[in-house]
């Protein structure tokens, strides 16, 4: 593709330069590539423009003035926006060839996305998945680095996908950093909104407004599916309806399009118009019932029959790292969950408390690069539902190990109710919980799901699931 064909103001002498690839990491640049300089949280791509040129970049796009580079320099007001536009153009605006489904919200994005894909597969449809646990394109799993990938990777995957449908998690960071720009969505789903990322967005109102931007990317024929279990959802449904957008609501009131009610046998009643259905969901918890209802409401707007959608949900296998249960031969049970927000953790532990006959040992930690104001609330929630707590490391971020330990000690005194033991090595924290647990007890490990550790452990493991499997294997070898 020639430089003049990309949506940037190419200088006349450079219009006919042939662009082989586009990159924003200078180390990936090869001869014939276009380099886009982006300001990141830890590094500024403008500091690597010379490196990119030395590696063969034929032109550079950036925000700074007077680059002084020996190749054409195109100045733009926002490099991230420019990258998104160029990536979509370079790959031929691939979202136009798919039915695009975006799922946003603080909690529930991953499970709801996987449920939608499962229902579509069950109905004989081809569906790609882009999300936190992994991406799946044309039936092939690809490791995921971010909930919502960068614009280049995202557009490339959409171009390579031969699947009719694409369901993707859309994070607030992804929206705010323009990663999803130039994607027209056919369906946009809102699960919920609760305290998270305030270190990034500042206020809940600002956080809400970023989430709302997803719905501005709906096609004229697109539809919104809004969970109204929270005030934020009810407000969003009202505002979108007033803006003339077609809205399907999922909630617990007679006014909702899809209405769910729990029943005593553990199932869920789903009311849709004059139809009433009963769903036996294999996943526990009211929050999973809400995720299932959101997925059901979405596929119904896509023309999937109710009976087929319900049958698919009843066979849903779950998601790695989302209420993932492991059994110890001695009777102790492990459950791994990604819950890392106050609302998500409360929902998870409340569900676990209702199922546990014995004690709950809770293993979790705090992230040094995340919203510090929620740490005390997370520990208070854990203290309310758990019998013993092993505070451990999660991800240090910009905090040193010494700073994190002091923070854990301070929070334990204030919120721990005498239940807290600090064990910095995450694998040892899990081991000590297993040693203390009995046959009816549960060990809940939260905050990371299948996410890899960023620090080495005593045991040769790199994630919570690996740690549990390694410890269970060791226990079996003792017998």
Secondary structure, DSSP 8 states (H G I E B T S, - for coil): -BGGGSSS---GGGTT-B---EESSGGG--TT-EEE--B-SS-BGGGGHHHHHHTT-SEEEESSS----SSEEEE-S-HHHHHHHHHHHHTT-GGGGSEEEEEESSSSHHHHHHHHHHHHHHTT--EEEESSSEEEETTEEEE-SSSS--HHHHHHHHHH---SEEEEE--HHHHHTTTTTT--EEEEEE----S--HHHHSSHHHHHHHHHGGGGGEEEEEEEEEE-SSHHHHHHHHHHHHTT-EEEEEESSTTSSEEEEE-TTS-EEEEETTEEEEE--SS-SHHHHHHHHHHHHHHHHTT--HHHHHHHHHT---BTTBSEEEE-TTS-EEEEE---SHHHHHHHHHHHHHH-SS-EEEEEEEETTS-GGGHHHHHHHHHHH-SEEEEEEEE-TTS-HHHHHHHHHHHHHHHSTT-EEE-SSHHHHHHHHHHH--TT-EEEEES-TT---SS--SSS-SSHHHHHHHHHHHHHHH-
